[in-house]
Amino acid sequence: ILSGKNAKRNTTLLYFSFGLGLRAKEMSLLKINHVLDESNNCLFEEINLTGNMTKGDKQRHIYLTNPKVQKVLLDYIEERKQNKKVSFNHNSPL
């Protein structure tokens, strides 16, 4: 699962699930603009999950302060930018 074609994506999903405590629905609804600032291409320190993204329709805040999570996320985003088969824009699903 941590090697092969989608290794960086799978690693990022594991870190988001176990490291940040995100649920499957929350991860599936994340877009690149939820984690990456379009103006300077830096990660946000906080992910704001709206009510329609969460269990119980309550807003949640997830903090991206763990350096390991930041590293795997940046590696995955960089891989996505370089992938010629998938267009990269800030409104794309993460």
HURA-V772279 format. One record per backbone hydrogen bond with DSSP energy under -1.0 kcal/mol. CO is the residue of the C=O (numbers start at 1). NH is the residue of the N-H. E is the energy in kcal/mol with one decimal. If there is no record, write none. Layout:
CO/NH/E
CO/NH/E
//
This chain:
4/7/-1.3
6/10/-2.7
7/11/-2.5
8/12/-2.2
9/13/-2.4
10/14/-2.2
11/15/-2.4
12/16/-2.6
13/17/-2.4
14/18/-2.9
15/19/-1.2
15/20/-1.2
16/22/-2.4
23/27/-2.4
24/28/-2.5
25/29/-1.2
30/94/-2.5
31/34/-1.8
32/35/-1.3
32/36/-2.4
35/44/-2.3
37/41/-1.9
42/37/-3.3
45/64/-2.5
47/62/-2.7
49/60/-2.2
50/53/-1.7
54/57/-1.3
60/49/-3.3
62/47/-3.9
66/70/-2.3
67/71/-2.3
68/72/-2.3
69/73/-2.2
70/74/-2.7
71/75/-2.5
72/76/-2.2
73/77/-2.6
74/78/-2.4
75/79/-2.1
76/80/-2.4
77/81/-2.2
78/82/-1.7
89/92/-1.8
90/33/-2.0
92/32/-2.5
//
